[in-house]
Amino acid sequence: MHVLYVIDSVSRVGGAEQGLVAMTPQLVRAGVKLDVAYLKDSPGGFQPELTSAGADVFGVGRPTRGGTVAALHRLVRERRPDLVHTTLYESDVLGRAAALAARTPVVTSLVNAAYGPEHRNARGLNPWKVRAAQAVDATTAQGTRRFHALTRYVAGAMARRLRVPSQRIDVVPRGRDPELLGSVTPDRRAAVRTALELPQDVPVVLAAARQQYQKGLDVLLEAWPEVLRAEPEAVLLLAGSEGGESERLRALAAATRGVRFLGPRDDVFDLMAASDAFAVPSRWEGLGSAAMEAMGVGVPLVAADVPALRETVGSEDYARLVPPEHPAALAAALTDTLEDRASARVRAKAARARFLTSFTLHQVSAQMVQFYERSLRLRTV
């Protein structure tokens, strides 16, 4: 089976990119001939890892969308894949156009529940542009053979918003390698804290996310002074690349104390293992990859109770779940997690067992191969 995977970029920042590079070795070992085409220049991106894993990698971005579609169309004609697989908005729209022009079946990953009221009302987004993007997405989606959604919630929401039958959508989450994640051990915790010049006994809360409105880091910073009232020595670590909310986040951090911006990191799993709580205050998610990774590492998790995160996390047996955009509730849950360590460890242990049952890379990659096989066998309904 030969698959051409089209994605916006292969940068080291986004969850879709990280998911692709994690799964590539497994797909290749399963017999998938994998080509990866990316639309945006990604200096210092995942090109070396993709190549070493056995994928052929192509940069097809051009100054105009029309030029990019033409370049993709030529690539499809030259490589002659059995399937074109698109992920993220630009790649979905342009990749579908190129594949359909080349009369090649196309499938699409639905990685977020886009175009809802939370997006139209998001700070910095124009609601008319959101509606226009939805119209283009829905139009090009009609020619897509099948869809892959990260959660049942995303599948249901996008079936309605793209006007496609729900039976054309298969649900497969992202996965991670348990060996790569590692687990919480005293030695690992001590080494990371020493490198960060953090005392071994200071309470540490970690969040790892792009500094964008969706991720709700402003809610976490608004909650932080209340956490400090209960735990005056606590430290909040924020790992992740800058974005549209960076200026606002730095202003909020300046009004409190104990906040450290770490920037983009390639050791997030180590940071998790050195933390006493991992916070995911997102306003919305498609899956919640960071929450899933925290479950795999075994760090106590506090997350916003939005549909996709609840689906990934499972229930309050595995994490503290709080209403989104509710700083007081978030502060209370973080404080409880830091103070009641025994209960937090019980939840973290249960969450790691859930990860091993549902989210390992081996399991998820096998499901993706089955999705490809089903897509080649079945036509649209």
C-alpha positions in Angstrom: 0.0 0.0 0.0 1.4 3.4 -1.0 0.1 6.5 0.9 1.0 10.1 0.1 0.5 12.1 3.4 -0.1 15.8 2.9 0.4 18.1 5.9 0.7 21.8 6.4 4.3 21.6 7.8 6.7 19.2 9.5 7.7 21.6 12.2 8.4 20.4 15.7 5.6 22.4 17.3 2.2 21.0 16.4 0.4 17.8 17.6 -0.4 16.7 14.0 3.3 16.9 13.1 4.4 15.1 16.2 1.8 12.4 15.7 2.9 11.8 12.1 6.6 11.5 13.0 5.8 9.2 15.9 3.7 6.9 13.7 5.9 6.8 10.6 8.3 4.0 11.7 5.3 1.8 12.7 3.5 2.4 9.3 6.6 1.6 7.3 7.3 -1.6 9.3 3.6 -2.6 8.6 4.4 -2.4 4.9 3.1 1.1 4.0 5.1 2.9 1.4 4.9 6.4 2.8 5.5 9.7 1.1 5.1 13.0 3.1 4.4 16.3 1.3 4.5 19.5 3.3 3.2 22.9 2.3 5.2 25.3 4.4 8.9 25.6 4.8 10.0 23.9 8.0 13.7 24.7 8.8 14.9 22.5 11.5 11.7 20.4 11.3 11.1 16.6 11.3 12.5 15.9 7.8 15.5 13.9 9.1 13.4 11.7 11.4 10.8 11.1 8.7 13.5 10.2 6.2 15.4 7.9 8.6 12.1 6.1 9.4 11.7 5.2 5.7 9.5 8.0 4.3 10.2 10.0 1.2 9.7 13.7 2.0 8.8 16.5 -0.4 8.4 20.2 0.1 5.6 21.4 -2.3 4.8 24.9 -1.0 4.5 27.6 -3.6 3.8 31.4 -3.3 0.2 30.9 -4.3 -2.5 28.3 -3.5 -2.9 27.6 -7.2 0.8 26.9 -7.5 0.8 24.6 -4.5 -2.2 22.6 -5.9 -0.3 22.3 -9.2 2.8 21.1 -7.4 0.8 18.6 -5.4 -1.0 17.4 -8.5 2.4 16.8 -10.3 3.6 14.9 -7.2 0.5 12.7 -7.1 0.9 11.9 -10.9 4.6 11.1 -10.4 4.4 9.1 -7.2 1.1 7.3 -8.1 0.0 6.6 -4.5 -3.0 4.4 -3.8 -4.3 7.0 -1.3 -3.7 10.6 -0.5 -4.1 11.4 3.2 -4.6 15.1 4.2 -4.3 16.7 7.6 -5.0 20.3 8.7 -7.0 22.9 6.9 -4.6 24.1 4.1 -3.6 20.5 3.3 -7.1 19.3 3.4 -8.4 21.9 0.9 -5.4 21.9 -1.5 -4.6 18.2 -1.1 -8.1 17.1 -1.9 -8.2 19.3 -5.0 -4.9 17.8 -6.2 -5.9 14.2 -5.5 -9.3 14.5 -7.1 -7.8 16.2 -10.2 -5.4 13.2 -10.4 -8.3 10.7 -9.9 -6.7 9.4 -6.7 -8.8 8.4 -3.6 -8.3 10.9 -0.8 -8.9 10.5 3.0 -8.7 13.2 5.6 -7.9 13.4 9.3 -10.2 15.5 11.4 -8.0 16.6 14.3 -10.2 19.2 15.9 -13.9 20.1 16.1 -13.5 23.3 14.1 -16.1 26.0 13.1 -18.1 25.9 16.4 -19.1 29.0 18.4 -15.9 28.8 20.4 -14.0 29.4 17.2 -16.2 32.2 15.8 -15.9 34.0 19.1 -12.2 33.3 19.7 -10.0 36.3 20.4 -8.2 37.3 17.2 -10.4 35.4 14.8 -12.8 37.0 12.3 -16.1 35.1 12.4 -16.8 35.7 8.8 -13.5 34.2 7.8 -14.3 31.2 10.0 -17.6 30.7 8.2 -15.9 31.1 4.8 -13.3 28.5 5.7 -16.0 26.2 6.8 -17.8 26.6 3.4 -14.6 25.7 1.5 -13.8 22.8 3.7 -17.3 21.4 3.4 -17.3 21.7 -0.3 -14.0 19.9 -0.8 -15.0 17.3 1.8 -17.8 16.0 -0.5 -15.2 14.3 -2.7 -13.3 12.7 0.2 -13.6 8.9 0.4 -13.4 8.5 4.1 -12.4 10.5 7.3 -10.4 9.7 10.3 -11.3 11.5 13.6 -9.3 11.6 16.7 -12.3 11.3 19.0 -16.0 10.4 18.8 -16.7 14.0 19.7 -14.8 15.4 16.8 -16.4 12.8 14.5 -19.9 13.9 15.5 -19.3 17.6 15.4 -17.5 17.5 12.0 -20.0 15.3 10.4 -22.6 18.0 11.0 -20.3 21.0 10.2 -18.9 19.4 7.0 -22.2 17.9 6.0 -20.8 14.3 5.6 -22.4 11.1 6.7 -21.1 9.9 10.1 -20.7 6.4 8.7 -17.8 7.7 6.6 -15.8 8.6 9.7 -13.6 6.2 11.6 -12.3 7.1 15.1 -8.6 6.4 15.8 -6.8 8.4 18.5 -3.1 9.4 18.4 -0.6 7.2 20.2 2.7 7.4 21.9 5.5 5.0 22.6 5.5 4.1 26.3 9.3 3.6 26.2 9.8 7.1 24.8 7.5 8.6 27.4 9.2 6.8 30.3 7.7 7.1 33.7 8.0 9.0 37.0 11.1 7.8 39.0 13.0 9.5 41.8 16.2 9.7 39.8 14.5 11.2 36.7 12.7 13.7 38.9 15.8 14.7 40.7 17.9 15.1 37.5 15.4 17.3 35.8 14.9 19.5 38.8 18.6 19.9 39.3 19.0 21.0 35.7 16.2 23.5 36.1 17.7 24.7 39.5 14.5 23.8 41.3 14.5 22.5 44.9 13.6 18.9 45.1 10.7 19.5 47.4 9.1 22.6 45.8 5.6 22.0 44.3 5.8 22.2 40.5 2.9 22.6 38.1 3.7 22.2 34.3 1.7 23.2 31.2 3.0 22.5 27.8 1.2 24.2 24.9 1.4 26.8 22.2 0.7 30.2 23.4 -2.7 30.4 21.6 -6.2 31.3 22.8 -7.4 27.7 22.4 -5.0 26.5 25.0 -6.4 28.6 27.8 -3.0 29.4 29.4 -4.4 32.8 30.4 -7.0 30.9 32.5 -4.1 29.1 34.2 -2.3 32.3 34.9 -5.4 33.9 36.3 -5.8 30.9 38.6 -2.1 30.9 39.8 -2.3 33.6 42.5 -5.0 31.5 44.3 -2.7 28.4 44.1 0.1 30.5 45.6 -2.1 31.4 48.6 -2.2 27.7 49.5 1.3 26.8 48.3 3.5 29.9 48.5 6.6 28.2 47.2 4.9 26.6 44.2 6.4 27.1 40.7 4.5 27.2 37.4 6.5 26.1 34.3 5.1 27.0 30.9 6.7 25.1 28.0 5.8 25.9 24.4 6.3 28.2 21.5 5.1 31.8 21.4 1.9 32.7 19.6 -1.0 35.1 19.5 -1.5 35.2 23.3 2.2 35.7 24.2 2.0 39.3 25.1 -1.1 38.8 27.2 0.4 35.8 29.0 3.6 37.7 29.9 1.5 40.6 31.3 -0.5 38.2 33.5 2.7 36.5 34.7 4.3 39.8 35.6 1.4 40.4 38.0 2.1 37.3 40.0 5.2 35.3 40.9 6.6 31.8 40.6 6.0 31.6 36.8 8.8 30.5 34.4 8.5 30.5 30.6 10.7 27.7 29.2 10.0 28.3 25.5 9.8 25.3 23.1 11.3 22.2 24.6 12.2 18.7 23.3 12.2 17.3 26.8 8.6 17.7 27.8 8.2 14.1 28.9 11.1 14.7 31.3 9.5 17.9 32.6 6.3 16.0 33.2 8.2 13.4 35.2 9.7 16.1 37.4 6.3 17.8 38.1 3.7 17.3 40.7 0.8 18.3 38.4 0.2 18.7 34.7 -2.4 21.3 33.7 -4.4 21.3 30.5 -6.7 24.4 30.7 -7.8 24.3 27.0 -10.9 26.0 25.8 -11.3 23.2 23.2 -9.3 20.2 21.9 -9.6 17.5 19.3 -8.0 14.9 21.4 -5.6 16.5 24.0 -2.3 15.0 23.0 -0.5 16.6 26.0 -3.0 15.2 28.4 -2.7 11.7 26.8 1.1 12.0 27.1 0.9 13.0 30.8 -1.3 10.0 31.4 1.4 7.8 29.8 4.2 9.3 31.9 2.1 9.0 35.1 2.0 12.6 36.3 -1.2 13.8 38.1 -3.4 15.6 35.6 -5.8 18.6 36.0 -7.7 19.3 32.8 -10.6 21.4 31.5 -13.8 19.4 31.2 -14.3 19.9 27.5 -15.8 17.0 25.4 -12.6 15.7 23.7 -10.5 15.9 26.8 -13.1 14.1 28.9 -13.2 11.4 26.2 -9.4 11.0 26.3 -9.1 11.2 30.0 -12.1 9.1 30.8 -13.5 10.4 34.1 -12.5 11.9 37.5 -11.1 8.5 38.3 -8.1 9.4 36.1 -7.8 13.2 36.5 -9.3 16.3 38.1 -11.7 17.8 35.5 -12.8 21.4 35.9 -15.1 23.7 33.9 -13.3 25.5 31.1 -12.5 29.2 31.6 -13.1 28.9 35.3 -9.9 30.1 37.1 -11.3 29.5 40.6 -12.2 25.9 39.9 -8.8 25.3 38.2 -7.0 26.8 41.2 -8.9 24.6 43.6 -8.2 21.4 41.6 -4.5 22.2 41.3 -4.3 23.0 45.1 -6.0 19.8 45.9 -3.6 17.8 43.6 -0.6 19.4 45.3 -1.8 18.9 48.8 -3.4 15.4 48.6 -0.5 13.6 47.0 -1.8 10.1 47.9 -5.1 10.6 45.9 -3.2 12.3 43.1 -0.9 9.3 42.8 -3.9 6.9 42.7 -5.4 8.9 39.8 -2.1 9.0 38.0 -1.6 5.3 38.3 -5.1 4.6 36.9 -4.5 7.1 34.1 -1.3 5.3 33.1 -3.1 2.0 32.9 -5.8 3.6 30.7 -3.0 5.0 28.4 -1.5 1.5 28.1 -4.9 0.1 27.2 -5.9 2.7 24.6 -3.1 5.0 23.4 0.1 3.1 22.7 1.7 3.8 19.4 1.6 0.1 18.4 -2.2 -0.1 18.9 -2.9 3.2 17.1 -0.7 2.5 14.1 -2.3 -0.9 13.6 -5.7 0.9 13.6 -4.5 3.4 11.0 -3.3 0.6 8.7 -6.8 -0.9 9.0 -8.3 2.5 8.2 -6.2 2.7 5.0 -7.2 -0.8 4.0 -10.9 -0.1 4.6 -10.7 3.2 2.7 -9.2 1.4 -0.4 -11.8 -1.4 -0.1 -14.9 0.8 0.5 -16.2 3.6 -1.6 -18.1 6.6 -0.2 -21.6 5.9 1.1 
